Amino acid sequence: MSAIVHGSARCVVTSKQQDVALHRLKPQVPSRWCAQLRNLQLAPSRGQAGPKAHSRRAMVARSAAATETALQTPHGNKLVDLMLPEDKKQSAIDSCTETLECSDRNACDVELLVVGGFSPLEGFLNEEEYHSVVENMRMTNGLLLGLPVVFDTHSDKVNVGDKVLLTYQGQNIATLTIDSKWVPNKPVEALKCYGTSSIEHPAVQMISMERGKYYIGGKVEGLELPKRVFPCASPAQVRSTLPEGKDVLAFQCRNPIHKAHYELFIRALEAANVGAEAVCLVHPTCGPTQDDDIPGIVRFRTYEVLKEEVANPRLRWAYLPYSMHMAGPREAIQHMIIRRNYGCTHFIIGRDMAGSKSSVTGEDFYGAYDAQETAAKHAEELHMQTVPSLNITYTEEKGYVTADVAKEQDLHQLKLSGTKFRQLLRSGADIPEWFAFKSVVDVLREATPAK
């Protein structure tokens, strides 16, 4: 049976190739979007109350959800903020002896460190912590960390003890005081973190062919967040929009949201382990993903128009400057840690979450349920609960139902192949209303060259 594969869900409504086919459209970004997006700020969906200041009392009751009086605790019980006060920034810049330019992936990591997305980390891992995370998926103090957070460079000029200015596309974004520099054993890192040392895996290719010869670790101090055409709210900003004492589900994705995906996270709000009046944080990654993914600005625009179209008061929307590794089980842990820092108590996780296929054979690197099982194993320790995504299909008789219901009742399921969807999108022909939101289709068409 064919399926949509989404960042955190698999929905039985179309072929496995649907997303890949869509990504290969290689849309162009209309220039008029950029000016519009710069003016957007974090806001609740239409119909919600505006942001309110909340006290940050510690969670003291249920291990996997907020109490009646507080929000979720951050990982390690410390939400860090590494941004320097304005009056200290220039002296920090003046004290730097070297300058290193960040890659797109480096810049995402710097931003998440500075705003507390990687809490309780206060900088890039040193060599000892790196080896501990690679080998054990834990830091030396025993705290879970799915993947090592490292800064890479080819530079022979920087050394232990140096204070380095980190720049990105003309901005001074942070300083890094180096306390460790080493040549990593990348095949071992790949095998431990991604389950393979083959460059057929996109992350193995990334660390072996994109990353520099050296890794450097040390304390980071923030100067300025990278300027983006889409806003990425900090954990503190997102937390200010969340209801205290209520469950908060996180929905991770990296692709445009179609109607089956929407059904998944709306139905997740009614899961047996989710409390009344829960909300869902739709939290797509807008940083670098895979080469054939839709550009972040286009994805962001699809989310913004969808937010306006559905106007659901039980949803919160924010965007994550995270660089995907497609690391399957370990990436699931990384995402749960990050979403905990953003205030979430539950994580919606589907089959093949953050999975990837061989670039040669097309075979999956991970089992369909590996990420789910790893997430469930560590959920209690992370003060989170998992919500496995449902297997959703569209039927003529009853609309969207679970696949088991469709089978039991012998309902007629409608499907749309990836090839057909691409043809309809490019030609301007009607796309079935059951499959996609019109607002999302309009954005994709505007960004897709017609043929």
Helices and strands as residue ranges (DSSP letters): E 4-6, E 9-11, H 18-23, H 31-38, G 75-77, H 86-94, E 98-101, H 104-115, E 123-124, H 127-136, E 151-153, E 163-168, E 171-182, H 186-194, H 202-205, I 206-210, E 214-222, H 235-239, E 248-251, H 259-268, E 279-282, H 296-310, E 315-317, H 329-341, E 346-349, H 370-378, E 385-388, E 392-395, E 399-402, H 403-408, H 418-427, H 438-446
